[in-house]
Amino acid sequence: MSGAPTAIALGLALLLAGIGFDSPSLLVPGVGFLALAIAAVLWVELARPSQLSRARAPGRVVEDEPYPLCLRTSGSRLPLPGGILTDPVLEAPVPLGPRWRGVHDVEVRLHGRGRRLLGPARLQVRDPLGLWTRTVRSEEAGELLVLPRVEPVVIAARGSGRGRSRAIGGIEDGAATSLLDARAIEFEVDGLRPYREGSPASRIHWPAVARTGELIERRLIAGGDSAPLVILDALDPLSEADLDAAVRAAASLCVRLAGSAGCALLLPGDRRASEIDSDLRAWPHLHARLALVESGSAPPTGSRGMRSGAVFWVTAAARPQLPQSLRGGGQAPRYLVSPARSGGRAVPGAVAFTVAGCEGRAVGVRARRQRSGAAA
């Protein structure tokens, strides 16, 4: 036995001993133990809220971005003597005291992608001495999907001119440039839309302008075979941390490339790449699929001979290498993207760009041409 039952039993024993042996010195502590235990039980029972509720929150959140958590209690008749508040999204239990107002409203940052089943929040109410404890639970919060974050694609600074690596039509020359440029891709018209500030004049559809008197531009998508292709390999990652880095790199490349002229993404187990246009209409669904990629997933099966444009093979394997089927492609660049490692087997080739803790290297014919150009 422990807590309030123990204190009550000890108080009764002292009272009986004091009466039986006619010893007043035993009666005083006996009454004290009884009073202390009863006071603890009454305070906890009257302060215990009848309900613990959790405010509605989004079902998706990008890792390391703020996630709103709001817990409220109701039905308390006395201030809380003390307690501990826990929730699946909290990194550590939150201690509470008599000054707590019954609301815990914070923003938390979740680390690591994937699906999370959120159980109920718990409020443990207890007296200062820990004699009596009661627990209140909220309803289960359901499912939360943590999406991989998107990070900038940064060019490795190795000077300017022909010695610099160029990806998907060209990494812009100049020390001030730090993002991939997705120009020099064939385009197809995908309808019309109102002119957007900053769009080139070549996109303006002049017959529509003549008819309506308003600026109208063509909606362009990348040519089916020439759009850059990002392939994610999750078959044999060196570690879960490396796999997470590879997933972030793939997500970052897709957003950057699609924002310029569209791209395609081939996920583990898929036989056909998913197209992503410049408006990112297909991105929310693919972003969610990236969050659910698991170690050991079947490798992509549709990469052989399906693209003539740039290809980014993103892998977390212990020995990263580009598949033999992707080593051709003529003028189209091929890039091997893998987590940067301080030890272990080094990946051959100079670093062309970095993204989300990964390094991208040109491989195949393009890599040899770049090395010979740099040496000239």
N, C-alpha and C positions, 0 to 999 in steps of 0.2 A: 504494500500500500504506500501511497505517497500523496503529497499535497493536502488538500482540505480534509479528505477522509482520515488521513493519518493524524492531522491536528485535532480533529474531533475525537477520535479514539483516545489520543493521549490526554486530552482535557477531561474526558469522562473517567479515565483511569485515575487521574490525579484527584478528581472530586470524590470518587469512591474510596480511594485510599485515605484522603483527609477525613472523610466521615467515619470510616471504619476504625482508624487509629486515633480519632479525635485530635487531628493535627491541623490547625488553621493555616499553617505555613504551606500546606499542599493545596488548600482550597483556592488561594489567590492565583497561582499559575494555572490551575485547572480551569477557572473561569476565564482567564486571559486567553488560553488556547481556544476555548470554545467561541469566545467573542471574535477572535481574529479570523477563525475559519468561516464563521457565519457571515461576517462582514465581507470577506473576500468573495464568497459565493453570491451574495446579494448584489454586490457592485458589478461583478462580471455579468450576471444574468440581466440586470437592468440596463447595462451599457451595451450589451450585445445587440447589434442591429438585426432587424428581422429580414433584411434583404441586402444583398451585395450585387450590384448590376454593373455591366460593362457597356460603355457607349459604343455605337456602331463605328467600325473602322474599315478602311479599304481592305479588299481581299488580296491586293497585290501591292508590293512595295519593292523598290530597288534597294539592294543591299547597301548599307551604310548611309542611307537617306533617312530623314526623320519619319518615324511611325507614331501616330497619335495613340496614346493610351489614356483612357479616362475611366476611373473606377469610382463609383458612388455608393454610399450606404444610406439606408433609411430605417426608421423604426427604433432608434436608440432613445432611451429615456434618461440616461445619465451620460456625462462625458466618459470617454473611453479611458479605463485605468491604464491601459498599455496594450500593445499587441504587435503582430508582425503581419505585413501584407505581402503576398507572393502572387506572381503571375508568370505564365510561360514565357513572355517576352522580356521580363525583367532579368537582368544579369544577376542580381542579388536580392534577397528579401529586404523589405523596407520597414524599419522599426517605427512604431507609432507611439504617441503619448497622449496625455489628456488634452493638449491643445489642438489636436487634429480635428479638422472641421468636417470630416466625412467625405472628402473628395481628394482623389489622387489623380492629377492631370499633368502628364509629362509627355515628352517626345523621346522615344528610344531609338537607337540605331541597331539594326540587326546585321550580324556578320554571317556571311556564308549564304549561298544561294540554295534553292530547293523548296520543296513543299513541307510545310509544318502544320501539324495538327495541334491546335491550341486547346488545351484543357481548361477547366474552370479556374478562375482566380480564387484565392483563399485568404480570408481574414481570420487570424487567430487572436482572440481576445483573452487576455490574462491579467491577473492582478499583479501588483509590483513584486510580490514575494513568490509568485508562481504557484500559489496554492490551488487555483481553480482556472481552468482553461476551457473555452468553447470556440468552435470553428464555424464560420459561415462561408458558404461557397456560392459562386455565381454560376450561371449557365455556361456551358461550353461555347467557346467563341467560334468554333468551326475550323476552317482551313485557311491558311495564309500562304501565298506564293511569294517567295523572295527571289526577285529577278537579278541576274548578273548586272553589275554596273558597267557603264560605258565610259571609256577613258580616251584621252587624246592619242592620236597617232603621231609620233614625233620622229622626224628624220634624223639619222645619225649625222652629226656635224663633222664632215671630213673635207671641207672646202667646197668650192663651186667649180662649175665647168663640166667637162666630159668625164671627169673621174667620179662624179656623183652617181649613185644608183638612181634608176628611174623606174617607177612602178605604174602599171596600168595607164600607159600613154605618157607618163612623165611625172617624176617628183620635181617640183619647180625648183629651178636653180636659185641660189642666193641664200645667204646666211639667215635672213629673216624668216624664211619659209619653214614651217614645221609640220605641215599636214600633207597627206597624200592628195594628189590631183588626179581626178578621174576623167580627164579630157581624152580626146582622140579615140572615142568609141562611136561605132555606128549607131544611128538613132532611127526609130520608127515613130510615126505620128500616132498618138493615142487620144484623138479628140481635141477639142478646143476648150479654152478657159479664159477668164478675164486676165488681162495683162498684169503681171506682178512687177513691182518696183525692182529694178536691178536685172531683169531678164534681158538677154541680148536682143538687138533689133532684128536679127535674122529669124527669130521665132515668131515675129508678128505675122498674123494671117491677114494680108491686106484685102483680099476679097470680102472677108467678114467685116473689116473696118469700114470698107466702102458701103456695105449694106446697112450697118447699124450705127455708124458714126462713133463707135467706142473701140478702144484698143483691145484687141483679142489676140491671144497667142496660142501657138500649138502646144499641146501637152505631149512631151517627148518621153519615150522609154528607150532604154538601151537595146540595141539589136540582140536577138535571142542568143546568138553564138559568140558575140564579141564582148558582152558585158562581163566585167570581172566576176570571178567565182571564188567564194570562200568555202573551204571544205574543212569540217571539224572531224578529227580522228580521236576517239576516246577509247580505243581498244585496249591499250596496255600502258596506262599512265604510270609514271614513276611514283606519284603520290597523289592524294586527293587535292592537296594544295596546288600542285602543278596542273591538275585537271581544271580546277577553278580558274587558274590564271589563263589557261588556254581558252576556256569558255568566254571569259571577259575579253580576251583578245579578238576572238571571232565576232562577238557582239560589237565591239568597238569598230572593227574593220567594216562590218556591214553598214553601220550607221553612217560612217564617214564616206564610204564609197557610194552608197545609195543616195546620200544627200547631194552628190555632185551629178551623177548621171544614171543611177540605178545599178544594181548588182544582183547576184544570185547567191543563195546559201544552200549547201548540201550538208544535211545532218546525218549522224550515224544511223544506219539502217535504211535510209532513204534511197530510192532508185532514181529519183528525179529531183533536180534542184528547184528550190522555191524562189521565185522572182520577187525582188523588192524594188519598187519604183521610187522616184525622187520624193514622192509625197509620203512614203513610208506607210502605205495603207496596209500592207501585209506584215509589218514589223511587230505589232503587239502580239500576234499569234506566235510568230517565230521566236520572239523574246521569251515568251512563256515556255516554249519547247526547249530553248537553251537552258532555262533554269532547271529543267528536269533531266538533263543529260547525266547519265550515270557511268561510272567506271566499268569498263568491259563491254560497253555497247558495241553491237556489230559495226564494223567499219562501213563507210559509205560505199555503195555498190554501183553508183551510176556515173562515176567520174571518167571512165575510159572513153576517150574520143568524143566527148559531148561538148567541148568548148574550144574555141579558137582564141579567146581572149586571155587576159591575165588570170592566173590561178594562185590562190593563197592556201597552202596546205598547213592547217593549224593543228598541232599535235602536242601531247604531253608525254609521249613515249620516252622510255629510258634512253633509247638510241634513235633519236629523230632522224628520219630520212624521207625524201620525196619518193613516192611510188614510181616504179619504172614506167608505168603507163602515162605518167604526167611529165616525163623528162623531155618530150618532144615539144612541138607547138610552134616551131619556126621563130617568128619575131616576137611572139607573145611571151612576156616574162613569167617565170615560175618562182614563187617565193615559199620558202620553208620557214614557218613561224613556230617557235617553241619557247618554253620558259627559260629565262636567263639563269644559269647555274654557276655558282662559284667553284664547284668541284665536279668530279666525275668526268665523263667523256665530253670533250669539246666538240661543238658543231663546226665543221669547216665552212669557210667563207666569211667575207666581211659583213658586218651588220649594216643593213640598209635603213632600217627603222626600228623603233621600239614602241610597244603598246602593251599596257596592262601587265607589266612585268615580264613580257616576252620580247624576243628579238626576231626580226625578220631578215632573212638572207636570200639573195638571189641565187638560184641554182640552175644547172644545165647550161644551155648555149648562151643565154643572156649573161649569166655570171661570168663565163669565160671572156665574153666581149667586153664586159665592164672592167675586168682586171687588165685586159690588154690595153683598153683605152686609158685607164689610169696610169699605166706604166709608160705610155707613149709621151 
